[in-house]
């Protein structure tokens, strides 16, 4: 299984755009320099009052299909 690790600092005000319908994806940079783009709804389990902060890992199969996202710290 392939994986991408990235740090994310997403204040609640920015994530609010997902609920308002003006944003659907998160775009960030992985620790290895790759650009990562994925559906913002995958982060809902990690949303706190202040927003979403921490290091995450996305795993995907050999065909590039999403498998899971995990908060590492």
C-alpha positions as a Markdown table, in Angstrom:
| # | Residue | x | y | z |
|---|---|---|---|---|
| 1 | Unk | 0.0 | 0.0 | 0.0 |
| 2 | Unk | 1.3 | 3.5 | -0.9 |
| 3 | Unk | 1.1 | 6.4 | 1.5 |
| 4 | Unk | 1.6 | 10.1 | 1.8 |
| 5 | Unk | 2.4 | 12.0 | 5.0 |
| 6 | Unk | 1.7 | 15.7 | 5.4 |
| 7 | Unk | 1.2 | 18.3 | 8.1 |
| 8 | Unk | -2.0 | 20.3 | 8.1 |
| 9 | Unk | -2.9 | 23.6 | 9.8 |
| 10 | Unk | -6.5 | 24.3 | 8.8 |
| 11 | Unk | -8.3 | 26.8 | 11.0 |
| 12 | Unk | -12.1 | 26.3 | 11.5 |
| 13 | Unk | -12.9 | 29.4 | 9.4 |
| 14 | Unk | -11.3 | 27.9 | 6.4 |
| 15 | Unk | -12.9 | 24.5 | 6.9 |
| 16 | Unk | -16.2 | 26.3 | 7.1 |
| 17 | Unk | -16.0 | 26.7 | 3.3 |
| 18 | Unk | -16.7 | 23.0 | 3.0 |
| 19 | Unk | -20.0 | 23.3 | 4.8 |
| 20 | Unk | -20.9 | 26.5 | 2.8 |
| 21 | Unk | -20.2 | 24.6 | -0.5 |
| 22 | Unk | -17.5 | 26.8 | -1.8 |
| 23 | Unk | -14.7 | 24.3 | -1.2 |
| 24 | Unk | -14.6 | 20.5 | -1.7 |
| 25 | Unk | -10.9 | 19.7 | -1.7 |
| 26 | Unk | -7.8 | 20.2 | 0.4 |
| 27 | Unk | -4.5 | 20.9 | -1.3 |
| 28 | Unk | -1.3 | 20.7 | 0.7 |
| 29 | Unk | 2.3 | 19.7 | 0.4 |
| 30 | Unk | 3.5 | 16.3 | 1.6 |
| 31 | Unk | 6.6 | 15.9 | 3.7 |
| 32 | Unk | 8.4 | 14.5 | 0.6 |
| 33 | Unk | 7.5 | 17.6 | -1.5 |
| 34 | Unk | 4.6 | 16.2 | -3.5 |
| 35 | Unk | 1.4 | 18.1 | -3.9 |
| 36 | Unk | -1.6 | 16.3 | -2.2 |
| 37 | Unk | -5.2 | 16.9 | -3.3 |
| 38 | Unk | -8.1 | 15.1 | -1.6 |
| 39 | Unk | -11.7 | 15.5 | -0.6 |
| 40 | Unk | -12.1 | 17.8 | 2.4 |
| 41 | Unk | -14.8 | 15.5 | 3.8 |
| 42 | Unk | -12.2 | 12.9 | 4.7 |
| 43 | Unk | -11.0 | 15.3 | 7.5 |
| 44 | Unk | -14.4 | 15.5 | 9.2 |
| 45 | Unk | -13.5 | 13.0 | 12.0 |
| 46 | Unk | -10.6 | 15.2 | 12.9 |
| 47 | Unk | -12.4 | 18.6 | 13.0 |
| 48 | Unk | -12.2 | 20.3 | 16.4 |
| 49 | Unk | -13.6 | 23.7 | 17.4 |
| 50 | Unk | -10.4 | 25.4 | 16.4 |
| 51 | Unk | -10.0 | 23.5 | 13.2 |
| 52 | Unk | -7.8 | 20.7 | 12.0 |
| 53 | Unk | -4.2 | 20.6 | 13.0 |
| 54 | Unk | -1.5 | 17.8 | 13.0 |
| 55 | Unk | 0.4 | 15.3 | 10.9 |
| 56 | Unk | -1.7 | 12.9 | 8.8 |
| 57 | Unk | -1.1 | 9.9 | 6.6 |
| 58 | Unk | -3.2 | 9.0 | 3.6 |
| 59 | Unk | -3.0 | 5.4 | 2.4 |
| 60 | Unk | -4.1 | 4.3 | -1.1 |
| 61 | Unk | -4.0 | 1.1 | -3.1 |
| 62 | Unk | -1.8 | 0.3 | -6.1 |
| 63 | Unk | -4.4 | 1.8 | -8.3 |
| 64 | Unk | -4.3 | 5.1 | -6.5 |
| 65 | Unk | -7.7 | 4.6 | -4.8 |
| 66 | Unk | -8.1 | 6.1 | -1.3 |
| 67 | Unk | -8.0 | 3.5 | 1.5 |
| 68 | Unk | -7.7 | 5.5 | 4.8 |
| 69 | Unk | -6.6 | 8.7 | 6.5 |
| 70 | Unk | -5.0 | 8.6 | 9.9 |
| 71 | Unk | -3.9 | 11.3 | 12.3 |
| 72 | Unk | -0.3 | 10.7 | 13.4 |
| 73 | Unk | 0.1 | 13.5 | 15.9 |
